[in-house]
Amino acid sequence: MLGDFAEVIMWKNDLEFISVVLFRKMDSKDKRNASCGSSAIVHNPHLDALKDDILYHFSLGTGTHDLRAIFGDVKFVCVGGSPWRMKSFIEYIAAELGMEDPKSEYPNICAGTDRYAMYKVGPVLSVSHGMGIPSIAIMLHELIKLLYHANCTDVTVIRIGTSGGIELEPGTVVVTKQSVDATFQPKFEQVILGKTVVRSTDLDQSLAEELLQCSKELNQFQTVVGNTMCTLDFYEGQARLDGAFCSYTEKDKQDYLRKASEAGVCNIEMESSVFAAMCKLSGLRAAVVCVTLLDRLKGDQLSSCHEVLQNYQQRPQILVGYYIKRQLKTKAGVSQV
Amino acid sequence: MLGDFAEVIMWKNDLEFISVVLFRKMDSKDKRNASCGSSAIVHNPHLDALKDDILYHFSLGTGTHDLRAIFGDVKFVCVGGSPWRMKSFIEYIAAELGMEDPKSEYPNICAGTDRYAMYKVGPVLSVSHGMGIPSIAIMLHELIKLLYHANCTDVTVIRIGTSGGIELEPGTVVVTKQSVDATFQPKFEQVILGKTVVRSTDLDQSLAEELLQCSKELNQFQTVVGNTMCTLDFYEGQARLDGAFCSYTEKDKQDYLRKASEAGVCNIEMESSVFAAMCKLSGLRAAVVCVTLLDRLKGDQLSSCHEVLQNYQQRPQILVGYYIKRQLKTKAGVSQV
C-alpha cells in the first residue's frame, strides 16, 4: 500500500460495523487549493506519471481537450441515470439562471461516446450515469479526474433520481440522510484486488438540510429527509414480485420492506451508496435527491400514466434548480459586498 | 418460500463453495412447451396474477403490445453494453442474412425510453444493456419475461462485448468457459430480501465449442475459450492504476492479474456472471463473446486509435453473425429434408 493514501478500517466487533478513516499527506497542489477553495481530490499517485489521461467513457482526455478551459468554472454537478433527463435538466437550469441558448442548443459534450451524456451551462454540469452502482462508479471516477484536471474548486455534486418509496405518497421527494445497503447498514463494499474494503456512505448533512429548507420555500411538493436503501438489483434485490424470478411471498416482501422502514428507509434506488462513498473520499459536498414513483408497500409496477411520472421526475430538478439559483444569488451578493 | 421454485444451496464447508440446484414443478405451460421446443422459463408464480405486465425499462407491456406477434419468431438474442454497437450489429446481421431493409431503417423498438435500445431483424433480436451487473440484470429480467410472454422457443442468448485481456494480444476474442468473481470463484451472489443467495455461472459448453469452431472456419482473428472475471468496478475492481483512487502499487496490480491468469482468467468485464446465472435459471442457451481491447499486464488506458478499437469491437459481431447464419442454414437444411 502507498503511504499517502490509507483507508483504515475499524471493526466494532467481528460481525458489526466498521468505520473508514482516510489519511493523506498534503502535497503542494493541496496546499495551493487550501488557500483558494477546496478542490476535488484524487487519491492516486500514479496519475501524475501519465503523459495523457484518457477519460475513455466520456470520450475526453487531457491530451485532446483543454479541460481547464472547458470545465474550470464548474461549481455544481448534477447527475442522474437517464441521458434524456439530464438534457432536460440543463434546459431547465439554463432557463432558471437566465442563461438560455437562443437556439436552444445544448450540445452533448460526450458526443463521441454513447456511454454517458454531458451538458454544461455556466457553472452547472449535467451528466448521465446509467443504472446501478458499477455504471455510476465508472462515471464518477472519470468525473472526479475531470474536476481535478480542470482545477475546479468548491464543487457540489447532487444526484437527481427516481426511486421506489416506502410508506410515502408517490411523488414525494426524499433527500438522503444516509445511504444504506440491503441489510440497512450505512456502508459501501468496494472490492479491491479481490479483497473487500468498506467505505462510509455519509452525505453532507448541512446540504441535506439546506435542500429541505429550499423545498419549504418552494412549497410545491412534499419533501422529506430520510435513509435511502441502495441495492444491486431492481427486482429480487428490492423484493419485487414482478421479476422473471421470485422465490418469496407477498408477506415476505411486506415483512422485508417494513423492516427497512423501521430502519429509517424512506426510499430505494441503485446508485446512492457508491455515490456517497466516492464523493466523500474526494472531499466533494454531495447530496442525493430522489422522487418516489410509487409506494412499494402497495405495488411493484410503475403503472401511473406517462404524464404523472414525468411530473414526478421533474421535482428533483425543480428543487435542485432552486437551490443552485439561491446559492449563486447568495454568492453574487457576497461578491458585491 | 414458494413450493414450485426453490434454490438449494449446498456448502462444501464454511468458507468454500456451494452449488445451486433448482427444483420446479412443471405446469401446463411447461408441458406444452416441452412438446414443441424449450421456452424461456420464468420462475415467478405471481406473474400470472398480473392483469398487465409492464416491462418498464423497455417501454413495452402485455397490455399495450402484442408481444407474441412482435417477438414470437425470435431465436437469437444478442446483447451488448453500447446502444450504438447493438444498432450496428442489427445492420450487420441484416446484411449477412440477406434481410436488409432497402431504406436501411431499423427502428428502435424501445424508442419510448432511453434506458435500453432494441432492434430486430427476422429471428434476431439485438438489445443494449448498459454497463455493469445491475444494468444488465434489469434488462435480462424484462427480456426473459418478454420471451415468456411472446412464447418464444429454443432461444440462444449471446453477449457480445468488450473486455480487458490478460496475456493476450489485443483484439483476441474470448469465448467464456466460466464466469468467475474477483476471487476467481465461479459464482454470482444475488441479494434477496437482504440475504445472499449464491448462483451458478455455468455457461453452455457445447455452444462455446461451436463458437470456437466458427472462429476457426472464419480464420480472421484469434479466438480462445477461457475464464472471464466479472467485476463490479472498472477501476479499483480491476486493479487499474488510473482511476480517481488507487491505494496499491504497480507490483500489487501485476501480482493480482497474474493470480487471475493462473486461475484461468483470460479477460475481465462487468456483466458475464449475472448474465450466465440468469440465463441458466431460465433454461436459455447462453454464451459470452468478448474482444480484448488491451493487455492489462501492459497498461490500463484504452489508448489505441479509434479505428483499431472499432475494428476490434466488430470481431464478436462477425463471429456471432457467422454462427447465426450457419445455424439458420443448418435448420433450413433440416426443414427441407
Interface residues (C-beta under 8 A of the other chain):
Chain A: M1 L2 F5 A6 E7 V42 H43 N44 P45 H46 L47 L50 D52 D53 I54 Y56 H57 G81 S82 P83 W84 D114 R115 G130 M131 G132 I133 P134 S135 A137 I138 L140 H141 E142 I144 K145 Y148 A182 T183 F184 Q190 V191 I192 L193 G194 T231 L232 D233 F234 Y235 E236 G237 A239 L241 D242 G243 A244 F245 C246 S247 Y248 T249 E250 D252 K253 Y256 K259 M270 M278 L281 S282 Q301 L302 S303
Chain B: M1 L2 F5 A6 E7 V42 H43 N44 P45 H46 L47 L50 D52 D53 I54 Y56 H57 G81 S82 P83 W84 D114 R115 G130 M131 G132 I133 P134 S135 A137 I138 L140 H141 E142 I144 K145 Y148 A182 T183 F184 Q190 V191 I192 L193 G194 T231 L232 D233 F234 Y235 E236 G237 A239 L241 D242 G243 A244 F245 C246 S247 Y248 T249 E250 D252 K253 Y256 K259 M270 M278 L281 S282 Q301 L302 S303
